[in-house]
Amino acid sequence: MFIIFLSVISCEKESRMVYTVTAPRDLDVILADGKIRAVTNISQTSYFIYKGEPMGFHFELLKKFADHLELELEVVTSNDIDEALEYLQDGEADLVAIGLSISAGRKEMMRFTEPLMQTTEVLVQRKPNGWTRMTAAAVESKLIRNQLDLAEKTIYVQKGSSYAQRLYSLERESGVDIGIIEVPYDAEELARQVARGEIEYTVCDDYMSNIIGSLYRELDLSTPVSFPQNIAWSVRKDGTDALLAELNDWITKFKTTHEYARLEKKYFSGARPASMAASEYFATYTGKVSPFDDIIRNYSDSIGWDWRLVAALIYQESGFNPSVTSPRGAYGLMQVMPETGKFFGFDVTRSVENNIHAGISYIKMLDRLFVERVSDPDERIKFILASYNAGHGHVLDAIKLAEKNGLNPGKWEDNVSLFLERKSDPVFYGDPVVRNGRLKQGVEVNAYVADILERYEHYKNIK
């Protein structure tokens, strides 16, 4: 590993940025690590949380690429383009999956994959007041259709974006003066500001126009300000070729599949993208994942857990369905057995609050059970989650087996979790230290813990 300083010069703005750079991880290192790290942005198209589920065009593509290589995906989020590039340069991300337009200036800073799609940048402007009562010709006469008519207009665009670069180029090409103001807001937020009348103009990609136009009928997004451009992911400029070659091969093949066409339709066509973005459970904007967030927050405080962790547990248990019943009889959001609820003094079938209160009471009991055995509170969460799924008796057996076999009884991954899986083997469940017999589904329990913690990482992006 080495550290150098890379000066990145934007040919469009004559500005200079300095990054502290570490050596890139090549594909063999990523494969050995079992994890690929990608930076993407929180937006209506790239990555968002909807009704408790992480979604987004670029997120789903990343998941499919990671699955192709049998890798875990770690998502880093940034809506600041310069910051995203810093993540890439300092080794916190292996690739940028924001969907950047390919430009000569950006090629000086990074290497791009095969294009994922094409786009044209379009002007976002408000239709005239009373446009619904006007003829189409009258509305058209009030709108900018010629790029030269942008002279003396003030246009707000995201700092460091291709939109800013295009407008600077347009100024030079046309000789007109355009008031270009770069701000730390993405195109979606700026389009909302145009719709609210806070600013007059911004620019976005035409693939976003279906969503933005459906959400804000008062906006016009029909005036192009650029030629068609390729949209792609990017990797380090100084990286080796193996990762880029693997990405290019996969992208080229995947773009020919029905699954790729399905994802394009899911996120860019029809009414569904706009309906998701307009939902109160579009969590990355509204902060809501379910109708029960306030109750979850209230009871999470009583055990000192982040409410988003409890929400991730509840989604895993019930998908936020308050009336679901398991084949074993567990009921409601937190899938509490009625007898367990009665033990804590609650009828878990009577109300959502009772159900959550009983589930939280059970977690509190499990925390008291493990607090002396697992001192690290973050580590203890894994023991509690496994116990919530399989019962604390099996987890206690796994702790004893780990200790007996020379592993760390206070650490979950590759220690206690290992022996939870081995409790399906008679060699281990027949050991004298085991009190609770065989556990057939140890692998499933470990997956349950990992799934909740992965979902919690996504939920951390909910503000």
N, C-alpha and C positions, 0 to 999 in steps of 0.2 A: 504494500500500500504506500502511496506517496501523496504529497500535497503540492499542488502548484496553484498559481493564480492565473485565471483565464480572463482576459479582457474581451468582452463581447461588445462589438460596435454595431449599433443599428444604422444601416445605410439610409434609413428613412428619416431618422430624427437627429443624427449626429450626436447622440448621447452615448455615454460609456457606463457599462455596468461591470462590476468585478465580482466574480464568484470564487469561493473556496472550493477546490475540486478534489475529489478522491477518485481512485481508480475504479472504473466501471466493473460490475460483475458480469462475467461472460456466461454463456448459456450453461456450461458445465458446472459452474459454481451455483447457479440458480437451481439446476436440477439436483445437485447434491444437497442443497439447503431445503429442497422440497417446497419452496415458496417463491412466487413472483410478486413483486411490489410495483404497483402502477399508481400514478397520480392522475386524477380526473377531476372534473368540476361538478359542483352541485347545480343542476339545472333541469329543466323540463325534458331535455333530451339525453343528457349524458348519464346522470346518476341522481336518484331521489328515493325517498321512502314513501310508499303509498299503502295505506291501510296496514301498516306494520311490515311490509315486504320491501326489501331493496330492489329497485328496478332501474331502468334506463338503457338506452341503446348501447352506449359505450360500455356500461357495466355488464350487460348481458354478453356482449362480444368478448370482453375480458374473461368472464367466467368460462365461456366456451373454449377460449384459447388455453386457459389454465387447465381445464379438464382434458383438453387434447394432450397436454404434456403431463397430466396426472400431478398437477401442482396445486398447492393452496394459493388462493389469491388474497393479497393484502392490499386494500384500497387506501390511498392517501388522498385527501381532498384539498383543493385550493381553487378559488375563483379569481386568483391573481396570476396572470400569465407569467410574470417575472418570477414569482415565488414558485410556481410549478417547475420552471426551468432550474431554479436553485435546488429543488428537491432532486431533480435528475442529476445535476452536477455534483451535489454533495453525497450522492449514493443512497439517499433515502427512497429513491424510486428507480426501477429498472427501465421504465418507459413512461412516456406521457401519452395518455389516452383521452385527451380533451377534444380531439378532432380539429386540429389546427389546419388552416389553409396553407398550402405550400407556396412559399415565396422565396425569392433570391436572397433576401436579407436573413430569413430564418434558416436557409440552407448553410449559412455561415456559422450558425450556432448549434445545429443538430442535424441528424440524418433522419429522413422520413421513410416510412414504410410504403408499400404499394397503396395507392389511393383506396379509401373506403367508399367514397362517393364524390360527386361533384356538387358545387354550389355556386350561386351568383349572389353577390352582396346587393341588398336592396335598401332603399330609403324608407324609413318608418316616419309617416307624417299623419296628422289628423285630417279627417275629412271636414269640410266646412260645417259650421253650426247649422242645424236644420237639414242636414243632408238627406234624411229619410223622406223629406217632403219635396226634394228637388229632383229634377230630371237628371239622368245619367250625364248628359252633356254639360249641364250646369255644374254638377259636382266635379267633372273632369276639368273644367276650365279653372277651377280654384286650386288644383293640385300641381305640384312640380313634376314635370315629365322630362324636361331637358336638363342634363347635368350642369349646363352652363348657368341655369337659373338658381344654382346653389350659391352664386356670388353674393357675398355680404350676409349670408345666412349663418346661423350658429348651430353647429351640430355636435352633440355630445356622444362620445364613444368610449368604450372601455380602454383603459390605459394599456399600452403595449400590444393592442390588438391589430389584426390585419385590416380592420375597418379604418383605424387611424392611418395606417400606412397607405391604404388606397386613397384616402382623402388628401393626404399630403402629395401623393403622386398626381392626383387630379388637379390640384392647385398648379403644380409645375407644368403639367401638360396643357392646361387650358389658359393659364395666365390670370385666372380669376382668384379673388381673395375669399377664402372660406374660413369662418370662425370655427376652428377645430378645438374642442375642449376635451381633453382626456381625463376620465374620472374612474375611481375604483369600483365601478358597477358593471355587471355584465349586460349583454344585449337584452336579456329578458326583463331585467329590472328597469333599464332605460326605456324599453317599450312601454312598460307600465307608467313610467313618468310622462311619456308623451300622451298616453291615453288620459291621464289625470290632468293634463294641461300644465304640468310643471316645467316641461321643456318642449320645444317645438319639433326637433328632429333628432333621430338617431339612425343607426344602420344595423341590420342583422342579416343573417344568411337566409336564403330563400327556403331552405328546408324547414326553417322555424316558422314560416309564414302561416302554415295551416293552423298551428297551435295559437300563435299570437293573434292572428286574424279572427279565429273563432272566439277567443276570450274577450277581445276588444273590437267589437264590430265598427267602432268609430275610427279605426286605424286603416290606412291604406299602405300596402306593402308591394306595390306594383312597379315602382320605378327602379330599374337596375342602376347601380353605380360602379359595377365592375364587370369584367369579362368572366366567363365560367372559370372556376378554380377547383383544384383537387383538394380534398380533405383527407388527412392521414394521421396516423400516430407517429411518434418520433422516439428515437433513442439517442444515446450520447454520440457526439461528433467523434470523440476519441475512443469509442468502444470498438471491440472486435466484430467480425462479421457474422458470427454464428447465431446470435440472438436475432439480428435483423433478417438473416436468411430464413430462419425458422418462421418468423412473423410473416415475411413476404410469401413464403410457400403456403402457409395456412390461410392467409387472407385471400390469396389468388383462388384457392380451391373453395373456400367457404362462401365467397361471393357468388358462386355458381349454384348454390344449394337453395332448396325451398325454404330452409330455416332462415337464411339471410333475408330472403324476400319477405318472410313472415315478420321478422324484426323491423324491417323498414316500414311495413304497413302498420305494425303495432304502434310505433313511435312517431310516425310522420304523416299518416294518412287517416282520413275518416274522422269521426267525432270523438273516438275514445281518448286520444292524447289530450285534447282540450278538456274533456270531462274529468279526467284524472287531475289535471293541473288546477281545475276550478274547485275540486273537492276540499272540504274542510279537513280531510285526512291525508292531504298532500303534505306530509309532515315536515319536509325540509323547509317549507315556507310558513306553515301554520303552527308548527310545533306539536301537532296532534297526531297520535297514532290510533286512537280508539275513542269511543264515547265514554270510557271509564278512566281517563287519564287522571282526573282530579282525585278520585278515590285511590287509585294506585299511588299517586304522589303522597297522599295523606298517610297511608299505612306503610309505605316504604321508609318514610322518615323515622318511624318507630323502631326499625331495625338497622338504621344507618346505611341502607342501600340506596344507590342511585335508582330513581324511579324507572329509568330506562332499562336497567337490568331486570327489574321485576316485570316490566312490560315485555321484555324479550322472553322471559320464562313463561308468562301467560300466553304469549303468541304460540310458543312451542307446545303448550299443553292443550290449548283450545282454539287457537286462531281467532281469539276475541269473541267466540260464540258463547254467550252466557248460559245457554240451556243445553249444551252438548253433554251427553252421558256416555261413558266408556262401557265396554262389555263387562268390565268388573264392577261397574256401578259408581265410579268416580264421577263427580258432577261439577258442571259449571266452568267458569273462567280458569280457576286454578286446579280443576280436576281433583277436588277433595272428596275422599270417601265420607259418606254421611256419618259413619261411626267416629271418624277422626274429628269431624266438625263438632259432634256432641261432646267429645272429650274436652274440647276447648270452649264449650258452651254456646255453640252456634248451630242453627239449622241452615246448612249450606245451600239448601234448595229454596230457601225463602226469599233471599235477595242477593244481588250482586255484592253488596257491601259485606254481608255475612260471609259469603264465599271467600272474598279477598281477605277479610279479617281472620278467618280460620286458616287460610293458606299462609298468611304472614305469621300467625301464631305458631304454626308448625315450623316455619323457617327459624323463628326465634328460638324454639326448643332445640333444633338441630345446631344452631350456633352455640348455645350453651354446652351442648354435648361435645362439640369438637374444639372449643376454644383453648383447652389446655393441651390438646394433642397437636393442633395446628395453629401456631402463634401468628403467622402472617395472615391478616384478614383477607387479602386478595386470593391467597392460596386456599384459604378456608372456604371461600365461596364455591370452589370446584367440588369439595367434599360435600357441601350442603346440597348442591344441585344434583350430584349423583345419588345422594340419599333421598332426595325428593322423588327421584324416579324409581330407584330400586329398593329403598328402605335402608335405614341407617345400619341395620345389623350386618348386611353384606359389606358395607363400606368399612365397618369396624373389623370384620374378618380380613379384608384386604390390607388394612393397616397392620394387623398382626402378622400376616404373611410377609409383607414387605420388610418389616422389622426383623423377622426370623431369618429371612434370606439375604440380609445385609444391605437392603436398600433403605432409602429415606422415608420413614413413615409419616413425615410431615409435608411431603411433596407429592403432587398429583401426577403430572406427566412422567411417563416412563418409570414410575415408582409404584405408588399405590394403584394407579389405573391399570398397570400391567397385571397385577394380581387380582384385580376385579375381573379381568378377562379370563384369567387362569382358573377362576372358581367354577368353570364348566368342566374342568379336568379332575377326575377322581383322585389323582395324585395330590391335588391341592385342596379340594373341598373335603377330602378325607383326612386332612391334617388335624391333629389334636387341638390346634389353636382355633380352628374354625368352629363357630357355634351355630351358624345359621344355614348350613348345608350348601347345596349346589345353586349356582346362579347361571342360568343358561345364556342370558342375554347381556353378558358383560361388555361385548363389543358395542351393542346398541346403546348401553348406558354411557359409555365413553363418547359415542357420537352425539348423544343427547346433550351432554355437557359442552362439547365443542360447538355444536350448533347454536346453543343459547349464547355462548360467549362471542361467537362470530356475529350473530345478530345484534348483540349489545354493541359491538364495535361500530356497526352501521348506525345504530340508534344514537350513538354519541354525536352524530352529525346533526341531530335534532336539537335546535336551540330553544 
